[in-house]
Amino acid sequence: MSISLLPASHTSLPAESAYDSLCLQLTTEKWQTRWRAMCIGSGSPKIGGSDTEAAAERWRASPVYDADEVNDMDNVPDNTTLLVSPWMELDASDPWVRHDMGIALRQELAFAAYLSLHIAVLPAPQPSNRAHAPAFARSLHAALSASATLQLAVRIPIYHPGNDFHQPWQTWDLLRTMCEYHPRLSVALDLAPLLPPTLPSCIEAWQAEPISHVFLPASSFISNAKGYPVLPKSTQGLPSLNFILSGTEASLHPKGAPLQPLMDNLQNATYETFEQDPVKYAHYEEAIYRALVDRQDQERIVICVAGAGRGPLVKRALAALGRSKTLNAKVYAVEKNANAWIGLQRTFAREDRVELLFGDMRTVQIPELVDMVVSELLGSFGDNELSPECLDGIETSLKPDGISIPSSYTAHLTPLSSSKLWQEARSKGGRGEEPYVVMFQSVRRLSGDVRECWEFAHPRASTLGCDNGHNVRSAEMVFDIPEAGVLHGFAGYFEAVLYGTVGLSIHPERKEKISRDMLSWFPIYFPIREPLYLPGGSELRVSMWRLTDGKKVWYEWSGEAFLDVGSTGKVNSPHSANLLVPASPTTYAPSSPLVDAVELKFAMDNGGPHPTHFNGKVKIGHTGLHNPSGRSSWIGL
């Protein structure tokens, strides 16, 4: 974080080393005076006949400053932030004033680019001119198009008079949407208005926005008991914000495409990263240990580690055998990666209880039936790294009473808002529908619900189908949207039962209770091609599919948004078209066998029926179908 100073005047600049950077206004009052005389005093440019009007027309044709109309910027640091003239009113009520304001903005930004300044902050749109906000957005878009490098931020107050916290964000949403989510457009959030003691929940909308600056006047600070300046509790309670971050080109969301475990062999560095998670392997060892204790009356135990990698699960299996005092045991370690196979041979060369088998776990021949199969094939969405397909083959080597660790896993989904994440996903090219594994930072969950999509259990109770059809899944989910927001995609999570009450979870509401401090998995992000605005009180219905053609596996997803119908049976909206659909079905939260087993109490999926006040709902929008037939993303079998 860096701190930038906004001095009282251009003549009161501090020593260069006093602050990380400066915020300075480019123009002087003389420029404002001349501009107003030309453009406000002259009336419509169609009306001529005066020297003032002639001067205005010359300026419109070739905008240029007089020397005393701009501040001396020769010695300012390169990282100085330009404050666009505060009187710049791009949403003025008069159309000719708006026209001339656009010319003045482009003139000012052109001079900033000439000075090699990299970022400029525009004054806030006026609440009283909300009807002309599209004109503001159009001028903003033109300014972004005119420069290839200049970054623009729009100063947006945290709320408008009357404690209206909704309109500022809605105005910003209009601006960035009309500017097509331009990667060089951001928010300069103005915290100058005194915040009330309690902030409304809609303030969380800013958590998912690209905030590059925060305006914080010195008067915002108060003294604590020791006399040190601190921010009031209401300001401290704001979502995490970026206070003039340096290195803004860096991604805020480290991400990557899901792994292709069957098609590709993992690199040594990838194994190294996975093995740095002590929580995951401690839970695996505990699950194996408990399974061994439950089978302590058996004369001999046979374990198969499917996908041994460099051997961490094999070591944990041996440790569990020692803890349970199981003396007569055999451990088969199966691995198809020829490079990892070399390390396995060296690691377990002197371990008589371990036998290494090279090959694909789906087809490898194990010398005998086994009591348990242990695998770590889970992905961020549970099954997205083909755990079901991988275990289909190896399960044929299980004894009739054999078990699998994990014994089951579920996929979970929730709607997400994050313009930054959506922009980053779009910048990767493609169709904008490729899933990514992401470490979420600047994101906002639009619903308090996290819905379960489907489950896979092992060993499989049913017989295997043709062309992998038994591993097809689908889900239809309903999410309540309490506050207005923009849907940018969906966040996917998983939860796995290893054995009994031992498990793994990245479910946002349960992970701390099930596998605290686990590092191995980030959530998966399913983007949508075009953002969808969701008003407060709306309902989002999401369809999700896991599909296969016997050669690959892929996901498809879509969403529809609805509002309750009024007492007249119609919604007074030009977009409604009176499209009535049946009311939402009653949906209850699925239980978590891991959480319920230890009687942990916390909110899960809002466990009651969805409110349906009338007999129907009106459709207000929808997404397209994403990734049909796996055209953009798939996992090869």
N, C-alpha and C positions, 0 to 999 in steps of 0.2 A: 504494500500500500504506500502511496506517495501523497504528500499534502501540497496543494497548490494555493497560492495566496491571491486574493482579489483585492488589490490596494484601493484606497479611497480615491486616488487620482493617479494619472500617469506620471506626475512629477514627484510622487512620494514612494518611488520604488525602493525596496530594501536591498541590502547587499545580496549579491547573486547566490551566496552560499546559505542564506538564511532559510530558504524554502526549496523544495524539490523542483518547483516550477511556478510560473506566474499565469494569471488569467488577465488579459488586457483587452481594452476596447480599442479598435483600430481608428475610428473616426472621432472627430471633435464636434463640439456644438455648432461650429461655423458651417460644417457640412449639413447638419440638420436644418439650420436656418435657411441656407440656400436652397436645399431640396424642397422645403415647405413653401418657400416663396415661388419656386418654379412650378411645382406639381400640385400643390393645394390651392395656391392663389390663382393659378392660370386656368383652372377648370378643365373641361374636356380638351384633349389634344386636337379635336376636330375644329375647335374654335380658335382662330388666330387673330392677328391684328395688334399684338402688343409685343414690346421688347421682351417681357418676361416669358410670354408664350414662345417666342422665337428661341430664347435661351433654352427653354425646356425641350423643344424639338431637337435642338442641336445636341443636348445632353442625351436624349433618348437614342439618337442616331450614333453617338460616339461618347459613351460615359467616361468622364475623366474628373479627377479631383484637382483642386487647387492645393498648393503646398501646405497652407495652414489648415486644411480640412482633415488631415490625417496626423496622427501622433508619430513621433520619431521612433521607429521600430528597428533602427540599425543595430543597436547593441543588446537587444533582448535575446534570451536563450532560444535555441532552436525548438525546445519542447514547450514553448509558450502556447497557451490555449487562447484562441481568439474569441472574444465576446462580440458577436454581431450587434450592431447598433440597437439599443434597447427599444427605440421608437419604431423599429421595423415591424409593420403590421401587415403581414401577408394575408390576413383574413379580414381586412377592412371591409366595411359595409359598402363602400363606393367601388364599383368595378374598375374605374380608371385609376383610383388610388392603388388598388391591388396590382394593377398592371405596372404602374411606376415603381411600386415597392419591389416587385420581382426584378425589375431592371437594376434597382439599387442593390439588391441582395447579390445578384450575379457580379456587379461591379466590385463589391466589397470582397467577395470570395476570390475573384480573379486577382486582386491585389494581395490577398493573403497567400495564395499559391505562388505568386511572384516572390514573396518574402520567405518562401519555403516553410511556411507554417503548415502543420499537419492536421490540426483539428480546430473546428469552429463550433461555438454553441449559439444556437438561434434563440431569440426570445420566445416566450410561451404564447401559444394561441390564446385569444381572448374568450373567456366564457360567454360573454355577451354576443360574440360573433360566431357561435357554434354552427349556424347555418352555412357559414362560408369556410368551414374547416376543409372541405374538399379543395378549395382554391389554395389554401395554405399547403396542402399536400401536393398539389400540382406544381407549385413553385419549388417546393422541396425536391421533388423528383427531377425537375429541370436542373436544379443546382447540382444534384448528385451526378447527373448525366454529363454536365459541363466539365467536370474535373475527374481525372482518373485516379487521383490519390487522396484528395482532401476528405477527411472524415467529418461528418456532421452529427451534432447532437442537438436535440430539441429540449429546451428547458420546460419541464412539466411540473407544476406545483403538486404537492402530495394531496391537497384537497382544494376545492373551491369554496367561496363564501357560503356559509350555511352548513359547514361540515359535510359537503358533498364529496365523498371519496370515490364515487363511481365515475362521474363525468371525466375527470382527468385521464384515467386509464382508458376509457372508451374513446376519447379524442386521440390518444396516442395509438390505440389499436387501428383507428381509421388512417392515421398518417402512415404508419409502417406498412399497412396493407396496400394502400394506394401507391406506395413506393416499392411494392413488390418485395418486401423483406430485404431491402438492400443491405449488403454486408457492411457498408460504411455508414450506416445510420444507427444511432443509439439514443438513449435517454439521458438527459441531465436532470436528475430528480431534485426538485427544490424543496428543502425541508425548512425554509424560512418561516412559513406559517406555524404558529404555536400549536403543537399537537395536543389533542384532548387526552385526559388520563387513560381512557380506554379506547383502543383502536378497533375498528370493525374488521370482520374476517376478510372482507374484500381487499384489504391492504396486501394480502398474500399474492395478489395478482402480479405485483411488481417483482416478486421473487423469480419469476420466469422470464423477465425482460432483460434486454442487453443494456444495462445501466453502466455508462462509462464515467459519469461524474455525479457527485452529490453536492449540492449547494447547502452549506451549513454555516449560518452567520455566527460570529463569536458570541452573540447574545443568547445563543441556544444553550451554552454551557452554564451550569450552576456549580456552586461550591459544595463539596461533601463535608463530612464531619471533620476531616483533617485539613480542610481549606483547599483541596486540590480541585481543579475544574473537571466536572464530569457531565455527561449528557443525562437529561431526565429519563426516568424509567420508560416513559412512553416511547421516546426515541430509541432507547436501547432495545425495546421490544420489536422493532421493525425487522422484517426479513433480512437475511444476509445480503448486503449490498457491496458494490465495488466502488471504493472511494478513489477515483482517478488512478486506476491500475496502470502500472507500466507493463510493457510487453503485451499490448492488447491483441496482437496478431496471434498469440498462442491460443490453442484450443482450451476451452474451459471444461471440456468433456472428453477426457482420454477415452478412446473407443477403438473398436476393431470389429471385423466381420466374425461371425461365429466360426468355430473350428470345423474342419472337414476330417473327422477322425478316421474314417474308413478309406478315403481317397488319399490323404496325406499322412506322412510320418512326422510326428512332432520333433522339433529341434531340441537340442540339449538345454538351451536357455529356457525354453518353455517348461520342460520338466523341472528345471531349477526353480522357476517362479512358483509352480504348483506346490512344490515340496516345502516352501517357506511358510505354509499355513499349519501351525501346530494344532489349531482347534479342530480342523477337519479330521486329521489323522488320529487325534486323541479320541474323537467320537467314533471313528471306525474301530479302533482297538477296543473301546468299551462295548460296542455292539457285538463284536466277535467274541469277546470274553463272556458276555451274558448268554450268548447262544451256546457256547461251550459248557457253561455251568448248567444250562437246561438240558444238556445231553451228556452229563457226567457219568450216566450209567452205561453208556456205550463202550464197548471194548476198544474200538478204534475209530478215530475221526479222520475224515479226508476233506481237505479244503482245496478249492480251486480259486486262485486269484486271476481273474480274467482281465487282461490289459495291465500287465505288471509294470510297464514303463521301466523306470530305473530301480524299482523294488521297494518303494516306501510301504505299500500295503502288505507285501510279503514280510517285511520286518515287523509290522504291527501285528500280523497274524501269529508270528513266532512269539512275540511278547505276550499276546493273549493266551497262547498255549502254556507259556510259563506261569502266568498269573493263575490260571485255572488248574495248574498241576496236571495237565493232560500229557501223558508220557507217550502213548502210542498214537502217533499222528503222522499224516503225510500232507504236504503242501505242494500242489501243482501250480506253477507260474506260467501263464500263457502270454506271449508277446509276439506281435507281427513286425515290429520296427527292427530292422536288421541292425541299425546303429545302436539302439538301446539294448539289443540282445547281447552285444559284446560286454557292456557294463554289467548286465545281470549275471553273466557267466563268471566274471571276476568277483562280484560281490558274494555270491553264494556257492563258490567252488568247494568250500569245506563244510557246507551245511547238508548233512545226510538226509534231513527230513524234507528238503526242497528238491523237487525235480522240475527242470525247465523244459517247456514245450514251445517250439518256434512255429508260428503260424497264426492264421486268422481264427479268432475264437469261435466263429460261426461254423467252421469246418474242421478244426483240429480234432484229432482223435486222442481222447484222454484214456489212459490204460484201464481205469476202473470208474465206477459210479462214485459220485462225491456227495458229501453231506451238506456242504454249503458252497455257493458261488459268491465271491466277494469282488465287487467291481466299483470303479470310480469313473463312470461314463456320463455323469450328469452334466447338463449344460445350464445356462442361465434361465431357460424356460423348462427345465427338467428334461424333456425328451429331445431337445433341439440338437444334440450331438449323437443322436441315434442309439441311445441306450436300449429302447425296446427292440430294435432290429438286431443289435449286437447280442443281446441276451437270448433272443429266440433260438439261436443255434446252440449255445452253451448249455441251455437248460435241459437239453436232451440227455446230458450227462449226469443229471441230478437223480439221486435215489427217490423213491416214491414219497418219502417224508422229508426230502431235502428242502433247504431254504435258500433264499437269495438275500444278500446284503448289498444294496438296499432292498427292502421288501415292497416298497411302493413309493411313488412320487407324484405330485400334483403340480399343474401349471396354473398360474394366477395372472390376472390382468387388471389394469386400471387406466382410465384416460389421463392424458398428460398434456400440460402446456409448457412449452419452452421454445420461444422464437430463436434463441441462440442455438439450441440443439438442432432445430429444424433447418436453420441456415447452414450449419456445419454438414448435416447429412446431405442437403441439396448440393453443396459445393463439391461433393465427391463425384458428381456426375451421375450417370444412369437416369433412371426414371423417378428417383426420389421415393422409392418404396422398398429399399434394401434394409433389412434389419441390422442393427449394430448392438454389440455388447458395450455398455456405457457405464462409466462412473458418474452418476448424476450429481450435478451441482446447482446450476441455475435452472431449476425446474419447479413446477407447481402441479400438484395433484388436483385435478378438477373435481374429484369426488372423494368423499370419505370412504367409499367402498373399494375393496379389492376382491374381485370375484374369482372363484375357482372355475377354470375352463374344463379340465378333464383330469383323469387319473390313469396311471399304468401300475399294475401290480405284478409281482413276480414271486414264485413261478406262476406262469400263466395258467388260469383255470380252464380256458377254452382251447380248442385245437387251433393250429396255425392255419390261416387262410391262404388263398392263392395271391400271388403278386403283392404280398405284404398288406393286403386289404384289411386284415385284422388290426392293424396299427393305425387305421384312419380314425380321426376324432373330429368332433364339431361341438361348438358351444354357442349359446345365445345368452347374452348377459344384459342386465338393465342397470344403469347408473343414474343416481340422482345428482344433478348439478346445482348446488345451492347458490353459488355466486357466478356472475357472468365471467366468461373466459373464452379463450380461443383454443380449440383442440388442435394439437400438432402431432398427435400420435398416441401410442399406448405403451405403457411400461409393463414388461413381463417379468415374473418372478417364479421361483419354484420352492417347494417344500418336500422333503424326503423323509420317510421313515426308514431308518437303517435296520433296527431290530427293537421290538418292544416299544419302549418310550425314549429311545435314543434316536436322534435325527439331526438333520441339517436343514437350514431355512435361510432364504434371503427375503422372505415376506416382510414388508416394511413394518408391520404391526406385531410380528411374532419372532423376528430373527433374534432380538435381544434375549428372549426367553428360551429359545431353543439352541442356538449356536452363537452365542455372544462372541464378538471380536473375530469371527471367521472372515478370511480375506480372499478366498479362492474364486468367488464369483461376484460379478457386477450384474445388475439387471440388464435385460435386453430391451431395446427400443424399436418398436414397430412404427415407422413414420407414415404419415398420410401425404399424398401428393399436394393437396391444396388445403390450407388451414380452414377450419370450420368454426364460425362464431357460435357460441352457446349462451343464450341469455340466462340470467339467474332464475332458478325454479324450473328449468327445463329437464328433460329426461333424455338420456342417450342410450340407445339400444345398439349393442355391438355383436357382430357375428364373427366367429373365428373358426378356421378350419385347419386341420393337419391332414395333408393329402399325400398320396403316393401313387406312382405308376409302376412300381416294381423295380425301377432303376434309380429313382431319386425320391426324396421327401421334401415337401415345401409347405409353407403356411400361406393362407389367404385371409384377408380381413376387410371388414367394412363397418360403417356406422350410420345410424339414422337418428335425428334429433326431433323431439316432440315437445309440445306444450299442452297443458290442460285446456280443454274447451271451456269457455265461459258459460254462464247460466242460459244464454240464448242458443247454445249449441254451436256458436261460431266464435272465431277469434278475430278481433278487429285488426287485421294485419293484411297488407297488400300481398304478402308472401304466403298466406295460408291456403288460399284456393279452396278452403272448406274441405280439406282432405282428411276425413275422419278415419281413424283406425281403432280397433278394440283397445280397451284399457289394459294396463300392464298386468301380467300374471303375478300372483303372489309369489315372492321369491324369499327364501330363507337362507341364512348364512350356512355354508357347509362347516362342519366341525373340523377341528384339527386333532388328530389322534395323539400328537405329541404334546400339545398344550393341555388338552382335556385330561390326559393321563396324570399330569402333575397338578391339576386343579388350579391353573393360573387364570386369573380373572382380568380380562381387559377387552376392549371393544373389538369385535371381529365382524366385518361386513354388515354392520348395522342390523343384525339378525331379524328384523320384523318385516312385515309386508310393505310394499311400496305404496305411498299415498296415491289414491285415485279418487279425486273428488267428484268426477262426472263420469258419464257413460263412455266417453271417448276422448281421444287426443288429436291434436292437429299436427301434421308434419311440417317442420320448419326448415329442414335441410338434411343433406346426407353427403357422405363421401362416396367415391367410386369404389369399385372392387380392386383391391391391391394384390399385386403379384399373382395374377391368374395363371394357372398351369406352371407356376414357378418360373415365369419369364425373366425375373430379375434376381431371384435368390433361391437356391436349393441346396440340399445336402445329398451328395452322391452315395449310393449304396454299393 
